């Protein structure tokens, strides 16, 4: 029997961009999957859309996006869990099939690939993702969670996402588990991520929280602080363009 994949989509008033995400899941060639909506109490048509598509959902106030990630992951039934935000969508119908085959072939606990950051029109901005070590991950968060598939047992053994982080909880989670499990990289574009999400629109806070996450997991304090200031400077000089 094939592994079951659970896709968790956290939402909050996402009606204007939700359909694209849903349709990209429905187009997947891999059939043994479920799509769960973990809603933070939307007041728009988000839940109506979920109902129209026959999706399972929960809707209640939460403590932020990482609380929604964790609630959603705990509510799933799959062997592998993937978190796909409402403004993200799969790059092709073969993505999940390719990831599952790779995880089974190499007995992986976590598999990740590339994400394309795109404009609202879908125009390419840049590619995120790399086959890296924990040492490199301590320097910079170069993995996007919409390209990361994790076996359920990893969450059950090492815990879920910390609500103490508003933006960099995925970085802290990866640092917590990185050298304890079997990780693989598949060089395909997993999903498209629309520019303007929590991390891209709050870059300085993201860098600050990532610095805190690296300090929790062994980074040298002075080097971590230097990297933080360097990233802030690069952002000011290079990444100030509005999309």
Secondary structure as the mmCIF struct_conf table of DSSP 4:
data_model
#
loop_
_struct_conf.conf_type_id
_struct_conf.id
_struct_conf.beg_label_comp_id
_struct_conf.beg_label_asym_id
_struct_conf.beg_label_seq_id
_struct_conf.end_label_comp_id
_struct_conf.end_label_asym_id
_struct_conf.end_label_seq_id
HELX_LH_PP_P HELX_LH_PP_P1 UNK A 2 UNK A 4
STRN STRN1 UNK A 5 UNK A 11
BEND BEND1 UNK A 12 UNK A 13
TURN_TY1_P TURN_TY1_P1 UNK A 15 UNK A 17
HELX_RH_AL_P HELX_RH_AL_P1 UNK A 18 UNK A 26
TURN_TY1_P TURN_TY1_P2 UNK A 27 UNK A 27
BEND BEND2 UNK A 29 UNK A 29
BEND BEND3 UNK A 32 UNK A 32
STRN STRN2 UNK A 33 UNK A 39
BEND BEND4 UNK A 40 UNK A 40
BEND BEND5 UNK A 43 UNK A 45
HELX_RH_AL_P HELX_RH_AL_P2 UNK A 46 UNK A 52
TURN_TY1_P TURN_TY1_P3 UNK A 53 UNK A 54
STRN STRN3 UNK A 56 UNK A 59
BEND BEND6 UNK A 63 UNK A 64
HELX_RH_AL_P HELX_RH_AL_P3 UNK A 65 UNK A 75
BEND BEND7 UNK A 79 UNK A 79
STRN STRN4 UNK A 80 UNK A 83
TURN_TY1_P TURN_TY1_P4 UNK A 86 UNK A 87
STRN STRN5 UNK A 88 UNK A 90
BEND BEND8 UNK A 91 UNK A 92
TURN_TY1_P TURN_TY1_P5 UNK A 93 UNK A 94
HELX_RH_AL_P HELX_RH_AL_P4 UNK A 95 UNK A 105
TURN_TY1_P TURN_TY1_P6 UNK A 106 UNK A 107
BEND BEND9 UNK A 109 UNK A 109
STRN STRN6 UNK A 110 UNK A 118
TURN_TY1_P TURN_TY1_P7 UNK A 120 UNK A 121
STRN STRN7 UNK A 124 UNK A 128
HELX_RH_AL_P HELX_RH_AL_P5 UNK A 134 UNK A 139
HELX_RH_3T_P HELX_RH_3T_P1 UNK A 145 UNK A 147
STRN STRN8 UNK A 148 UNK A 151
HELX_RH_AL_P HELX_RH_AL_P6 UNK A 152 UNK A 158
TURN_TY1_P TURN_TY1_P8 UNK A 163 UNK A 164
BEND BEND10 UNK A 166 UNK A 167
HELX_RH_AL_P HELX_RH_AL_P7 UNK A 169 UNK A 177
TURN_TY1_P TURN_TY1_P9 UNK A 178 UNK A 180
BEND BEND11 UNK A 181 UNK A 181
STRN STRN9 UNK A 183 UNK A 194
TURN_TY1_P TURN_TY1_P10 UNK A 195 UNK A 196
BEND BEND12 UNK A 197 UNK A 197
HELX_RH_AL_P HELX_RH_AL_P8 UNK A 198 UNK A 201
BEND BEND13 UNK A 202 UNK A 202
HELX_RH_AL_P HELX_RH_AL_P9 UNK A 203 UNK A 216
TURN_TY1_P TURN_TY1_P11 UNK A 217 UNK A 218
HELX_RH_AL_P HELX_RH_AL_P10 UNK A 221 UNK A 238
BEND BEND14 UNK A 239 UNK A 239
#
